[in-house]
Amino acid sequence: MEKIYSEGMESGELKAKKETALSLAEMGLPVEKIAKAVNHNVNEVQKWIDENLCAIK
């Protein structure tokens, strides 16, 4: 049960990081600064941004 809870927490934290990263990208911040702000890998943050741009188009 604790494992399921932990996985849910991690999923929620990742979702929050992604939403924050996308908001910062819309504000024009560079990917490197966004990754540092959300404490996540630059390549992964760039992937999130690219996926979001594809979804918008």
Contacts in CASP RR format, 6 or more apart in sequence:
PFRMAT RR
TARGET T0000
AUTHOR 0000-0000-0000
METHOD contacts of the structure
MODEL  1
MEKIYSEGMESGELKAKKETALSLAEMGLPVEKIAKAVNHNVNEVQKWID
ENLCAIK
17 38 0 8 1.000
17 39 0 8 1.000
17 40 0 8 1.000
18 48 0 8 1.000
20 37 0 8 1.000
20 38 0 8 1.000
21 34 0 8 1.000
21 35 0 8 1.000
21 37 0 8 1.000
21 38 0 8 1.000
21 40 0 8 1.000
21 45 0 8 1.000
21 48 0 8 1.000
21 49 0 8 1.000
22 48 0 8 1.000
22 49 0 8 1.000
22 52 0 8 1.000
24 33 0 8 1.000
24 34 0 8 1.000
24 37 0 8 1.000
24 38 0 8 1.000
25 31 0 8 1.000
25 34 0 8 1.000
25 49 0 8 1.000
25 52 0 8 1.000
29 37 0 8 1.000
31 42 0 8 1.000
31 45 0 8 1.000
31 46 0 8 1.000
31 49 0 8 1.000
32 42 0 8 1.000
34 45 0 8 1.000
34 49 0 8 1.000
35 41 0 8 1.000
35 42 0 8 1.000
35 44 0 8 1.000
35 45 0 8 1.000
38 45 0 8 1.000
END
